[in-house]
């Protein structure tokens, strides 16, 4: 996997202090669309070194989900310079994900 699993303890260093844009995938193991999205995100992470893709399991990291107002999953949040730059909710095909990442 090219996706980094993050927790509340590692979120600041991996996301907020990152020197490149970060896509945070808020997801859960029981969420079918989340599991369908993972291989595509992993492929994008492998093909693209200008963005970091990280995963947050909302069941084990519910504080992060609350802090970032995640109410529906899968929820992708794009961070640039430590601040939220864009948000996407739901399953998206790879071309739409790439457009979102490059927004």
Secondary structure, DSSP 4 states (H G I P E B T S, - for coil): --SEE--HHHHIIIIIT-SSEEEEEEE-TT-HHHHHHHHHHHHHHHH-SSEEEEEEETTT-HHHHHHTT--SSSEEEEEETTEEEEEEES---HHHHHHHHT-
